[in-house]
Amino acid sequence: MFPSDAGPVEDAGPVPESDAPSEAEAPDPADEVPEDGRYDFGLPEGMALDSKLAEAMSPVLKDIGLTRGQAQALAGALAAHRQAEAGTGAKEWADIQTGWVNSARKDAEIGGARWDASVATAQGALARFGTPGLRAFLTESGGGNHPEVIRFMARVGNAIAEDRPESGGAGARPLEAAHLLFPSDKPKG
């Protein structure tokens, strides 16, 4: 109120301070610096808190006077950055694997017209000599897409195929043309 020439003003009593919190209003914990230096961070779904990093950073955050809300904002920005990095890394890894497959498809030894046979032969070698753990590793890591892995396994598959004579086993006689025409007729001699 401004003074005026109208005369004395009656005292209306003490003016309440609007800046002081009332007893009914509790301070917002997000606006406080924790006395014990422990910050609780909420992260996006699917992200785990790095407890060692949080433990190491909490005293620093307290020393510089960050409130819980400010520390949460910082943690949120870090989480968003890490999610973006993970997405970029996953895309780069997928692109590398696609490049491997494209390279293998064009390879002179295992690619081109031989591609389907090479893959089938490599899968046969893996089925015969590999373990479920090896199959899981090759699938999860993407290593099974590398041209050299495909080449190796196709060579192994071809090597074991040579051990199986097509005539039905060691010492088997080739079938005569007459036996093919008359299968119920027993071979003579």
C-alpha positions as CSV (number, residue, x, y, z in Angstrom):
1,M,0.0,0.0,0.0
2,F,1.2,3.5,-0.9
3,P,1.0,6.4,1.5
4,S,-1.7,8.9,0.7
5,D,-2.8,12.3,1.9
6,A,-6.1,10.9,3.1
7,G,-4.9,10.6,6.6
8,P,-3.7,7.8,8.9
9,V,-4.4,4.2,8.0
10,E,-5.6,1.7,10.5
11,D,-3.4,-1.2,11.3
12,A,-5.1,-4.4,9.8
13,G,-2.9,-6.7,11.8
14,P,0.1,-8.8,10.7
15,V,0.4,-9.5,7.0
16,P,0.9,-13.3,6.4
17,E,4.1,-14.2,4.6
18,S,3.2,-16.0,1.4
19,D,6.7,-17.3,0.9
20,A,6.7,-19.4,4.0
21,P,5.1,-22.9,3.7
22,S,2.1,-23.4,5.8
23,E,2.1,-26.2,8.3
24,A,-0.4,-28.2,6.1
25,E,1.9,-27.9,3.1
26,A,5.0,-30.2,3.2
27,P,8.0,-29.3,1.1
28,D,8.2,-31.3,-2.2
29,P,11.0,-33.9,-1.8
30,A,12.0,-33.3,-5.4
31,D,13.1,-29.8,-4.4
32,E,15.4,-31.0,-1.6
33,V,19.0,-32.0,-1.5
34,P,19.0,-35.3,0.4
35,E,20.9,-35.0,3.7
36,D,22.1,-38.5,3.5
37,G,23.2,-38.0,-0.1
38,R,21.0,-40.9,-1.4
39,Y,19.1,-40.2,-4.6
40,D,16.4,-42.5,-5.9
41,F,16.4,-42.6,-9.7
42,G,13.4,-43.7,-11.8
43,L,14.5,-45.1,-15.2
44,P,12.4,-45.9,-18.3
45,E,11.0,-49.4,-18.4
46,G,13.5,-52.0,-19.5
47,M,16.5,-50.1,-18.2
48,A,18.3,-51.2,-15.1
49,L,20.0,-48.8,-12.6
50,D,23.8,-49.1,-12.6
51,S,24.0,-49.2,-8.8
52,K,27.8,-48.7,-8.8
53,L,27.5,-45.5,-10.9
54,A,24.6,-44.2,-8.7
55,E,26.7,-44.9,-5.6
56,A,29.7,-43.2,-7.0
57,M,27.8,-40.1,-8.2
58,S,25.5,-39.6,-5.2
59,P,28.2,-37.8,-3.1
60,V,29.1,-35.6,-6.0
61,L,25.5,-34.7,-6.7
62,K,25.0,-33.8,-3.0
63,D,28.3,-31.7,-2.9
64,I,27.2,-29.6,-5.9
65,G,23.7,-29.2,-4.3
66,L,21.5,-30.9,-6.8
67,T,18.0,-31.5,-5.6
68,R,16.3,-34.9,-6.1
69,G,14.4,-33.4,-9.1
70,Q,17.5,-32.1,-10.7
71,A,19.4,-35.4,-10.2
72,Q,16.4,-37.2,-11.7
73,A,16.5,-34.9,-14.7
74,L,20.1,-35.7,-15.2
75,A,19.5,-39.4,-14.9
76,G,16.7,-39.2,-17.4
77,A,18.9,-37.4,-19.9
78,L,21.7,-40.0,-19.4
79,A,19.1,-42.9,-19.8
80,A,17.8,-41.3,-23.1
81,H,21.4,-41.0,-24.4
82,R,22.2,-44.6,-23.5
83,Q,19.0,-45.9,-25.2
84,A,19.9,-43.9,-28.4
85,E,23.4,-45.4,-28.3
86,A,22.0,-48.9,-28.0
87,G,19.6,-48.4,-30.9
88,T,22.4,-47.1,-33.1
89,G,24.7,-49.9,-32.1
90,A,22.1,-52.5,-32.8
91,K,21.4,-51.0,-36.2
92,E,25.1,-50.9,-37.0
93,W,25.5,-54.6,-36.0
94,A,22.5,-55.6,-38.1
95,D,24.0,-53.8,-41.1
96,I,27.4,-55.6,-40.6
97,Q,25.6,-59.0,-40.6
98,T,23.6,-58.1,-43.7
99,G,26.9,-57.2,-45.4
100,W,28.3,-60.6,-44.4
101,V,25.4,-62.4,-45.9
102,N,25.5,-60.4,-49.1
103,S,29.2,-61.0,-49.3
104,A,28.7,-64.8,-48.8
105,R,26.0,-64.9,-51.4
106,K,28.4,-63.5,-53.9
107,D,31.4,-65.6,-52.9
108,A,32.9,-67.8,-55.7
109,E,33.1,-70.9,-53.5
110,I,29.9,-70.8,-51.5
111,G,27.7,-68.2,-53.2
112,G,25.9,-67.7,-56.4
113,A,24.3,-70.9,-57.8
114,R,25.9,-72.9,-54.9
115,W,24.4,-70.7,-52.2
116,D,21.4,-73.0,-51.2
117,A,23.5,-76.1,-51.3
118,S,26.3,-74.5,-49.3
119,V,23.9,-73.3,-46.6
120,A,22.2,-76.8,-46.5
121,T,25.6,-78.5,-46.3
122,A,26.8,-76.1,-43.5
123,Q,23.6,-76.7,-41.6
124,G,24.1,-80.4,-41.9
125,A,27.6,-80.2,-40.5
126,L,26.3,-78.1,-37.6
127,A,23.5,-80.6,-36.9
128,R,25.9,-83.5,-36.9
129,F,28.9,-82.0,-35.0
130,G,27.5,-78.9,-33.3
131,T,26.0,-78.6,-29.9
132,P,22.8,-76.7,-29.0
133,G,25.1,-74.2,-27.3
134,L,27.1,-73.7,-30.4
135,R,23.9,-73.2,-32.5
136,A,22.6,-70.7,-29.9
137,F,25.9,-68.8,-29.9
138,L,26.0,-68.6,-33.7
139,T,22.4,-67.4,-33.8
140,E,22.6,-64.9,-30.9
141,S,25.9,-63.5,-31.8
142,G,25.2,-63.3,-35.6
143,G,28.5,-65.1,-36.1
144,G,26.7,-67.8,-38.2
145,N,26.2,-65.1,-40.9
146,H,30.0,-64.5,-41.4
147,P,31.2,-65.8,-44.8
148,E,34.2,-67.6,-43.3
149,V,32.0,-69.5,-40.8
150,I,29.6,-70.5,-43.6
151,R,32.6,-71.5,-45.8
152,F,34.2,-73.6,-43.0
153,M,31.0,-75.4,-42.1
154,A,30.2,-76.0,-45.8
155,R,33.6,-77.6,-46.2
156,V,33.1,-79.8,-43.2
157,G,29.7,-80.8,-44.5
158,N,31.3,-81.7,-47.9
159,A,34.1,-83.6,-46.2
160,I,31.7,-85.8,-44.2
161,A,29.5,-86.3,-47.3
162,E,32.4,-87.9,-49.1
163,D,32.6,-90.6,-46.4
164,R,29.1,-91.9,-47.4
165,P,29.2,-93.8,-50.7
166,E,26.0,-93.3,-52.6
167,S,25.8,-97.0,-53.6
168,G,24.6,-97.9,-50.1
169,G,27.8,-98.6,-48.3
170,A,31.3,-100.0,-48.6
171,G,31.5,-103.1,-50.9
172,A,28.0,-102.7,-52.3
173,R,27.7,-103.7,-56.0
174,P,26.2,-101.3,-58.4
175,L,22.7,-102.2,-59.5
176,E,22.3,-103.7,-63.0
177,A,19.9,-102.1,-65.5
178,A,17.7,-105.3,-65.5
179,H,17.3,-105.1,-61.7
180,L,16.1,-101.5,-62.0
181,L,13.4,-102.6,-64.6
182,F,12.5,-105.8,-62.7
183,P,13.1,-105.1,-59.0
184,S,11.4,-108.3,-57.8
185,D,13.8,-110.4,-59.9
186,K,16.9,-111.3,-57.8
187,P,20.3,-110.6,-59.3
188,K,22.0,-113.7,-60.7
189,G,25.5,-114.5,-59.7
